[in-house]
Amino acid sequence: MTPKERAEQAARTMWGNDQASPWVGMQVEAVDEGQAVLTLTVEKHHTNGHGICHGGVIYMLADSAFAFACNSRNQSTVAQHNSITYIAPGQLGDRLTATATEVSLTGRSGIYDVTVVNQTNTVVAVFRGCSRAVRGHVFEE
């Protein structure tokens, strides 16, 4: 199995068990070893009292992209610490894209950067996720 095939199988398995990401309206667009791209269209139920995309929805999109990237090697991996900086508001109707990229992987600890942009490539948020590998695998090889 190639690294890309492993990442794709891990993503299919995780997506099949993930109740939250599909429920909120996310889609997995691409995965590879240490990388993932997820999208979400901002709908009315994603907006807050200011009429813009709720920060928690943007965080959730970034966190899900992070999860697919850090589990791409079929090693069960969880978040250890994450942070996000909001740059611009997500607007109703925006198509948000979260692109996660592995920055470092040493032993059981990884660092991933996620950039969330809208359909005009305006940066909405930047997220840094720190992962920790735990026992087990996403799927049986």
N, C-alpha and C positions, 0 to 999 in steps of 0.2 A: 504494500500500500504506500503510495506517495504521500509526502507531507500534506499536499492539498487535498487528496482523497480522504486522509485521516481527519483533517479539519472539517471537511464537508460532512463526513459521517458523524463526527462529534456534534456538529451544528444540527443535523437532522434529529439526532437522539435528544439533544437538549431541547430543541423546539417542540418535539413531541411531548415532553414532560413539563414544558413551561406554560403555566396558566396565565401569568401576569402579562407578559410581553404581547401575545396575540390579543388579549382582552383589551389592552389600551390602544391597539391599532398598529403596532409595529410590524415591519416586514424585514426579513433577513435578505439583503441584496447580494452579498458576497462574503466569503470567508476564505482564509488561507492560514498557513501557520503563523501565529502571532498577529493576525489581522482579522478585522471584521467590519462590515458596513451594514448598518441598519437604518431604516427610514420610518418616518411617521408624518402623516398629514394632520396638521392642527385643525381639529374640529371644535365646535361650540363647547362640547363637554370637557375639552382640555383647557379652556380659558378660565382665568381667575376674575376677581372683582374689578380689575382694571381693564378687562377685555383683552388681555394678552395671554399667551400660553403660560400656564402655571409652571413655576420653576421646578416643581417636583416631577412634572411630566418630562421636562427637558433632562433633568437628572436621571430619571428612569431610562430614557432612551440611551443616554451616554453609558449608564451602568450596564445595560443589556449588551451594548456593543463591546464594552470591556469584558464582560463575562464570556461572550462567544470567542473573543480573541484569546483570552488567557486559558480557555479550556480546549483550544484547538489542537493540542498535542495528545489529547485523550488522557490527560492526567487530571483527576478531579481537583479543581482549583476554586478558591473562594476569595472574596474581597477581604483585605486586611485593613485598608485605610483608603478612602477616596476623598477628593476635594473637587469643587467646581467653581468656576468664575463665570458669571453671566456678563456678556459683552453687549448684546442687543436683544430686544424682545422678539419672541416668536409671535407672529400675527396669525389671526384666524385665516385658514386657507393655506398657510405656508407648508411647503414640503421640506421637513427637516431631515438632514442626513447626518448620521453620527459615524465617523470613521475612526476606528480604534487601531493603534499601531503599537507594537511592542517596542519599548525603549531598552529594556534590560531584563535578562533572565539569568539569575545566578542561584544555583541550588534550588530551593523550594520557593524563592521569592522573585516576583516579577514587578516591573513597572511598565505601565501602559498609558499612553496619551490618547485622548479622544477629543476630536474637534467636531463640534456640531455647527453645521451651516444651513442656511435656507436655500431656496431654489435660485437665488441670484448670487450664491456663494458668499453671502455676508456671514461672518462668524457670529453665531448666536451665543456660544459658550465653549469654554475649554475645560476639560476634566482630566485629572490625573488619578489613575487607579493603581494601588499597590496590592498585589495578589499573594496568596500563600497556597501552595500545593498541599493537599490533604490526602489521606488514604483513598485508594480506589481509582477507578477509571470511569469515564463517561459511558463507554460501551465496551463490550467484550471483543477482544481481537483474537 
